[in-house]
């Protein structure tokens, strides 16, 4: 896809997420890798429902602002993931309702916040490590994500929300939506007898892709 097509795709997918309640106000941010190796990102404070394709931010791998409106301060942790995971070409960071609710719970398994109970959670996300609470914009978030970027496709920022990667923006959005639905189901099933997937079933699913 050309840069212009990628810009239009980001606006379209962001609006779709906004209209379906995955994003509210000016919360959350998106980024993707451009054909020239730079990165397209949502501007600081921008609403997913009101993005302008021509005003999207462009930064380089070092975070230098090249064009468009000022990027979100959280683009720093996006770049940390790109530097440490060459397979990642797009990132979705949301403050979506169910994943943010999950992120506020005590006692989450730091290695995997959602024990697998549906096949598509396993195939699309695999595991969901928890990043300890840090204030939004804290540079340590980038460090924490960089340390895990090569091994996981999604992360849960404690008391904050999810960070989800993909091979392209459509893939990252699909992964984020599947993860949000999984969190919704997990909260709905809280206190009930759940049939979790066995280790063998998880291994079988991981070998089959999405």
Beta strands, then each sheet from edge to edge (+ up, - down):
strand 1: 29-33
strand 2: 39-41
strand 3: 57-59
strand 4: 65-67
strand 5: 90-93
strand 6: 129-131
strand 7: 154-157
strand 8: 161-166
sheet 1: 4+ 3- 2+ 1- 5+ 8- 7+ 6+
end
